[in-house]
């Protein structure tokens, strides 16, 4: 029974984790908008979600242990392969962050994150109603 519930929520769990990672990447781009030669980064969400659902971890680094008692950790968790964003207008200082593009991407990602939370909350309410027999 629990495995069915877990499978039912796995997609949204993966999607929310990737949305949170993307939010951090986009916020990092905005934070470095005035840094000379900074290159804006992002990742292709659909590809990253397909890889996460398929159990493929692309773009993760293996964790190094320096002592025999260190935990190996979970190398499958992490930010997907980051790509450089191509600017529409060249900058004199070599920075490729375009605030209007980054702001729009950040807003869209936030809305999709909130939609995912709303969806998963509705799923949990539906399951609770079914379990309580109402």
Buried (B, 14 or more C-beta within 10 A) or exposed (E): EEEEEEEBBEBBEBBBBBBEBBBEBBEBBBEBBEEEEBBBBBBEBEEBBEBBEEEEBBEBEEEEEEEEEEEEEEEEEEBBEBEEBEBEEEBEEEBBBBEEBBEEBBEEBBEBBEEBEEBBEEBEEEBEEEEEEE
